Amino acid sequence: MTAELPPVDLTAASPFVAATAFDVTEATGTRVTGTVETGAQQHTPWGVVHGGLYCAVIESAASIGASTAVADRGQFAVGVNNNTDFVRPMTAGRLDVVAEPIQQGRTLQLWQVALTRAEDGKLVARGQVRLQNVPLPSS
């Protein structure tokens, strides 16, 4: 079945994902890494990076990894729950992103994602995403 489907670039960004500035550097079924440049374009009215950015990057990293893990089965993974903890505020700078699976099953996966400041390695946000493995849509 997978031979009939066109290849999917799991790191290709829609305009929404591109707006997060998440740059994927590694994408496998067991690890996704990358960086995010933060700044004023992602601020709340109070001058700190919006927590929604962290949620979106965490969801993207987990989805890329989980989908890579099941691509050979003609599937991709869709998020069914995203729990994100905001640990410390940030105004600008680079974030390092690391996503790894906690559990990978036949129908569900659970991934953890950490966003740390590149300058000192301190945790800025962490998330856990539950994903369901579903068939790729037919063309």
N, C-alpha and C positions, 0 to 999 in steps of 0.2 A: 504494500500500500504506500509506503513512504517514497518509492521510486516514482510514483505518479504525481506527487506533490512538488511544487517548485520550492527551491531552497529558501529558507527564511533567515534574514540577517537579524539575529536577536539583539544586536547592539544598535540597530538603526533607530534613530530618534524621530518621533513625531514632533510637531512643533511644541506640544506640551512638555514632552520629555526633554527636548532641546533647551527649553527655557529653564530647566533645573540646572543646566551646566554640568551634568554628570558625565564624566569622560571615563568610559570603561577601558581598563588596561588589561584585564584577564577575565575570561568567561568560560568556565567549564561547568559540568554538572555537579561539581563538589566545591567550587570556589569562584567567587566573583570579586574582583577588586577594581578600584578606580579612584578618581578624585573629583571634587566639586570645588569650584572657585566661588566664594561667597562675597557679597558686597551690597552696596546701597540698593541695587536693583531688586534685591530679595528682602528688603527691610519691612518691618511693621512700622506703623506711625511713630513708634517709640525708639526706632533706630537700631533694632536687633534683627537678626535673620528670622524670618517667619518659620514657625514650626511645621507648616505645611510643606516646606521645602524638604525638611528631614523625612517626613512621612513619604513623600513622593520618591525620593532617592532610595529609601529603604524598600519600598514596594518594587521599584524598578530593578534593584540589584537582586532581590529574592526571586522575582519573576524570570529574570534572565537566566539565573542559575538553575532554577527548577525546570524551566522549559528546555534548557540544554540537556538536562538529565533524562528527559522523556522524549526528546525529538526523534530518536531512532525507533520509537514505538508509534510514530505518527500522532503524537500528542503535544500539547503545550500545557502550561500551568497557569491557572487564574487564581488571583488572591481571593480568599473568602474571609480573612480576618487580618488586620494589621494593628498591632499594639506598639506604639512608639513612646518611649520615655525621653523627655527632654532633660538633660543633665545639667548643662550650663549654657548661658547665652553666648552668642558670638556676633560680632559686628562685621568682620571682614577677614578673609584669609582662605587658605586651602584646607579642605577636609579630606582625609583619607577614608575610603570606604572598603570594608571587608565583609563579605557575606559568605556564610557556610551553613550547610544543612545540619539540623539536629536529628531529623528523621526523614527518610525517604521511603515511602511505601508505594504500593500499586496504585492507589487512588488519591492519596493525600501526601503532602510533604510539609515539613516545618523547617523554616530557615531563620537564622539569627543574623542580624546585621549591626555592625558597629561603625559609627562615624566619629573619627578622632581628629583633633587639630593636628595638622602637619607640623607646626612649629614646636610642639612639646608632647605630642602623643596623648593629650588628655581627652577623655571621652566627652563628646558634646551631646550625642544622642545614641540610643540603641533601640533596636526594634526586633520584633518577632513576627513573622508572617506565615500564616497557614495558607497553603495553596492546594487546589484540586487539580488533578491531572485529567484533561479532557481531550477528545479527539480534535485534531486540526480541522478547521472548516474546509469543506470541499470547494474547489474553484468553480 
